[in-house]
């Protein structure tokens, strides 16, 4: 019997597999297909202070080994999440959930976290300072160490729950951003969000996406994620949630060896709705294959 | 929902429209107008394709070659196996049809109306059908609809077959109790101006997942944001913001 348990910022996870925000909604569509309690946890749809429709369509474009999205943080707003989504989630998911939050000003981040912090279902906050598809917020906090530290510090002041800051790969030195978040009081960092990309329609000679640019996700990202998790592991002492192109249990092991304590699964959920469940089920056998008895032992193994 | 389906047939109907029949458990298909999402070898995202017709053990897709994915789909041979999500979305609501509903299809919007027509006939309704195409060479499924024994009107924009003009040129002179349509947006806008009853429109949008998770295909409606893949693709006329 292998042991898949890990501890993320003081909370035990049965396994390190976490569907990523924006690919899993509030769990409902997937709970209709399988028992989502098999997951370590999941990160719910990025929630903002006010309801948002997001960007115009087309919001999706395909590319080799991945996809671009420019959804633009469509969500029903924090009030609705509290009143409707969390009670509905309680019916289908019985573990602490990761609350992904976003904002367009420091005050908005603070307000969303304040409104959610007393919700008993929420185990961790994942503060998204890396959405590439909204203007005047999101990624603009995640590309400057000073802004990243400021938003982390402000949110830290209003919650005692574990605070994980989600980082953008669209920077020259992600380790510097991670250090700034650690200095601001973050309990962990998650990385990577999508990589900013763009595609054109050859017939119209115009961008495929109505938003012009979008975030690249999918298997193309895995090597980038492994590299960045590896670099951040050397730069900070707080735990890392690794993500970027994860599609298999092998990918989970690779990111953990690079330094991740837990691993998020993103675009794979959209292509195969059972992807996260399949990864959870495959994990013990793949661990045995690589001689791993206790999964927590391989965190950062590549550095030793 | 997820099935490994065997390709039973994959043949061209016109220069750009193909018919693929798949061996599938169709228990998940609950209404005409639903769609499947097909994983093609070598492509990351699935291709959403409306269900033309289904019976126990098989379903029929008519698809148009619009890009590299659907082009690759034409090269898939019978007996190949495809990973398919079956029975996605909300199809047409038959309960509102009245006795003589009108079915209006434009181009590659024609396929789901075939299954709808059969379902309405099975309920004892007397549907009429308008099929609109650009030109004679693009026409498909006229004979199949005729074989159902319903009135079929064909229009072509260039007048090379049937009535010259648009589906609305026929629609304006017919009497009907309700309408169901699928086709391009400009046709929808013309129908919206012409229609004298309530009706249902089936929308198309670029999709990420096809089952409601990614918010890639959202549209704004009078009752808020809706996902074309999960809340649609069929929406009632009264819901739509034009």
Interface residues (C-beta under 8 A of the other chain):
Chain A: X22 X23 X24 X25 X29 X30 X33 X45 X53 X54 X57 X58 X59 X60 X61 X62 X63 X64 X65 X66 X67 X69 X71 X74 X218 X219 X267 X269 X270 X271 X272 X273 X274
Chain B: X1 X2 X39 X43 X44 X45 X46 X69 X83 X85 X205 X206 X207 X208 X209 X211 X212 X213 X214 X215 X216 X217 X218 X219 X220 X225 X230
